[in-house]
Amino acid sequence: AVNLTCWISVLAFKFHSVEVQPDEEVTLQCSNLSSYPVHLFWFRSTNRPNASRISSMVSPESNVTFYEGFQNGKFNMASNTSVLFLEIKQVDLSDSGLYVCGLPSSEKSIVYGATNLKVQGKIVFIFSLLIHLRQLKRNVDSDVMITAGLSFPPRTKIRRRVPQRELETNVVYSATR
């Protein structure tokens, strides 16, 4: 995790907001304003105190470095000389957050752009809950129909005659004088 509480310089900063459904694919982008090859990064900030480094690259032709927690093939970083891309495959609720691209340094970081990614999860949950309830009701209705088609004879009551006096066989009697 990287602490982004240092001084931040913003150059022609563009902020975007994107909403997607779970399991969709999304491509975030920001302008690469550097006129020479520099080490550009993508970060993600969530409700935790520190931002997480996702990936970095020096030039469009260079290899991409993915950092801890982002090496699972779900993320891909690319660039054509003017735009930096971050592709996220099969998004889920944990992918929600503020994605920032730019040039970090120990003295001051330069931010080229940011995108707030919001994965819609509550609607999907409510929708799946409604489908589940509808299927449950359908199953209950079919059980009622099956039961209604059957006829059961009336229950006969079996009564056991209680003897007037039963001896307890496991009782110990004792007398003292």
N, C-alpha and C positions, 0 to 999 in steps of 0.2 A: 504494500500500500504506500502511496506517495502522499505527502502532506502538501496540499496546494494553498496553504495559508500564507505563502510568500507573496511578494509584490507581483501583480499581474499587469502586463501592458496589453492593451487591446488595439489592434489595427484593423480598421474596417470590419469590425465584428458583425457577424450575421447570426441571429438566433432563430431557430426553427422549432416547431412543435409538431410531433408526429404521433398519431394514434393508430395502433394495429390490433388485430385479433390474435389470440394464441395460435401457434403453429404456422403463422404466416412468415414470410421473409421480408426483410426491410433493408434498404441501403441508405445509410446516412452519408452526407457529403459536406465538405467545407472547402473554401477556396484556399489554394496553396499560394500565399502571397510572397513567398521567398523567391528571390531571383537567382539564388545559387543553391546547390544541394545542402540541405540541413537535415538533422535528425528530427523528423516529425513524429508526433505521438497521437494516439487516441486514448482518452481517459474516460472512466465512468464514475460519476458521483451519485451515491444513493443517500439513504438517511444515516449513513455511518459517518464518523468524523473525518475519515481520509478518503481521497479518491483512489481508484484502482487503475493502474496502467494496464491497458488492453494490448496494444501493439505499437510498433514503431518501424520506420523505414527511412533510409537516407535519400533515395532517389526512386523514380518510377521503375528503374531497372533493377534495383537492389532487392535482396531477400527481405522478407518481413519477419520481424521478431515478435513472437507472442509471449506474453508474460504469464506468470502463475495464475491458474484458474481460467485462462482463456486459450489454452492449447488443445482444446477438444474438437477442433474442426468446425465448430459452430460459427466462428468469426473468420472473416477474410478482409484483409486490408489491401487496397490498390490505389494507384495514382496515375493520372495522366499529368503532365507537367503543371496544369493549372488547378486541378481539383483532387482532393484527397477523399477516398471512399472508405466506408466501413460497412461491410455486409454482415448481417446477422441472420442465420437460418433458424427456422422453427422457434420463433420467440415464445417466451413464457413470461409469467408475472415477474420472475426474478430479473428479467432483462430491463425492466422499467428503471428509468433514471435519467440523469443529465449527462450526455455524451459531449465531450469537449475535445477539439483537435487543436494542436498548436505545437509550439516549440518551448519546452521547459528548460530552465537553466537554474543554476544555484542562486543567481542574483535576482532575476525577474523572468517570469514566464510570459511568452507571447501567445495569446489566444487568437486563432483565426476564425473560429466559429464554434457554435454549440447547438445541440439539438436535444430537446426534452422528449424522450421516448416514453409513451404511456401505453402499456399493454392492457387492453380491456379484458378484465377477468370476471367481474361481478355479473355482467350480462350473460356470459357463457355459463356461469354457475347457476344462475336463476333459470336459464333456459333448460339446462340439463336436469335441474330439479323438477321443473314442470313436466318434462318428458317422462322422468322416472315416476312421478305421481300418477300421470295418465296411464302408464303401463301397469302400475300397481292396481289402479281402479279397474282397468280392463281385466286383469287376472282375477280380482275379487268378483267382478260381475260374472265371469265365466264359471267360477266355482259355485256361485249361487244358482246359475242355470243348471249345472250338472246335478247339484243337490236337489233342485226342484223337480228334476226328471225322475228321481228315484223315489220309491215308496218304501217306507219302513213299517213293519208290523208294530202294534202297540207293545210297549214293554210289559212283561209280566212281573208281578211283584212276588218275590220269594220271601216267605216269612219262616223263620226258624222258631220252633216251639221252645220256649224257655222252660226247662224243668223247674218244678216248684222248689226243689232244694238240691243244690249241688254241693258236694263236699270239696273243700279245698284240699288237694293232695299234697301241696307243698307248704303247709302251715305247720309249725311246731307248737304243740300245746305243752305248757308246763304249769305245775302247781306248786306253790310253796306253803308250808304250814309253820 
